[in-house]
């Protein structure tokens, strides 16, 4: 198995695990979270390009996910390119 195939398998396994932890997540939403966690993509266009998904679909899922403030935060919107930059929220304090 090539390294690229094993990385794709790992990504898909992490997406499935994220969906297992939160059944409200769609595959694209879980992929956005995993991509941010792994540092693969932090903006909508990069994610869409890497996965070969229409940017409009990614934007729709990203906006739905951003409504849940505890899961994902939008940090910047580029109106010209429609690119949306996002990040995971900081972990809660364990004090």
C-alpha positions in Angstrom: 0.0 0.0 0.0 1.4 3.4 -0.9 1.9 6.1 1.7 -0.7 8.3 0.0 -3.3 5.5 0.2 -2.5 4.8 3.9 -2.8 8.6 4.7 -6.2 8.7 3.0 -7.3 5.6 4.9 -6.2 7.2 8.2 -8.0 10.4 7.3 -11.2 8.5 6.5 -10.9 6.5 9.7 -10.6 9.7 11.7 -13.6 11.1 10.0 -15.6 8.0 10.8 -14.4 8.2 14.5 -15.5 11.9 14.6 -18.9 11.0 13.3 -19.1 8.2 15.9 -18.5 10.7 18.7 -21.0 13.2 17.3 -23.8 11.8 15.2 -24.9 15.3 14.1 -21.8 15.6 11.9 -22.0 15.0 8.2 -19.0 13.4 6.5 -17.9 16.8 5.2 -18.2 18.5 8.6 -16.3 15.7 10.3 -13.7 16.0 7.5 -13.3 19.8 8.1 -12.7 19.1 11.8 -10.2 16.3 11.2 -8.4 18.4 8.6 -8.1 21.3 11.0 -6.9 19.0 13.8 -4.2 17.4 11.6 -3.2 20.8 10.1 -4.1 19.6 6.6 -6.4 22.5 5.8 -7.6 25.6 7.7 -9.6 27.2 4.9 -12.6 26.2 2.8 -10.9 26.3 -0.6 -7.9 24.2 0.4 -10.2 21.6 1.9 -12.4 21.5 -1.2 -9.3 21.2 -3.5 -7.7 18.5 -1.4 -10.8 16.4 -1.3 -12.1 17.2 -4.8 -15.3 18.6 -3.5 -17.2 21.6 -4.8 -16.3 24.7 -2.8 -20.0 25.6 -2.5 -20.7 22.3 -0.7 -17.8 22.9 1.7 -19.0 26.4 2.4 -22.5 25.2 3.2 -21.2 22.5 5.6 -18.7 24.9 7.2 -21.4 27.5 7.9 -23.7 25.0 9.4 -20.8 23.7 11.6 -19.8 27.3 12.6 -23.3 27.8 14.1 -22.2 25.3 16.8 -19.6 27.6 18.5 -18.2 24.8 20.6 -17.0 22.9 17.5 -15.5 25.3 15.0 -14.7 29.0 14.7 -14.6 31.1 11.6 -11.7 33.5 11.9 -11.7 35.2 8.5 -13.8 35.5 5.4 -12.5 36.7 2.0 -15.4 38.2 0.1 -13.6 38.3 -3.2 -12.6 34.6 -3.3 -15.4 33.3 -0.9 -12.6 31.5 1.0 -13.4 31.0 4.7 -10.6 30.5 7.2 -11.5 28.4 10.3 -10.0 27.0 13.4 -10.9 24.7 16.2 -11.8 26.4 19.5 -9.2 26.2 22.3 -9.7 23.2 24.6 -11.6 24.0 27.8 -9.5 24.8 30.8 -8.9 21.8 33.0 -8.4 23.8 36.2 
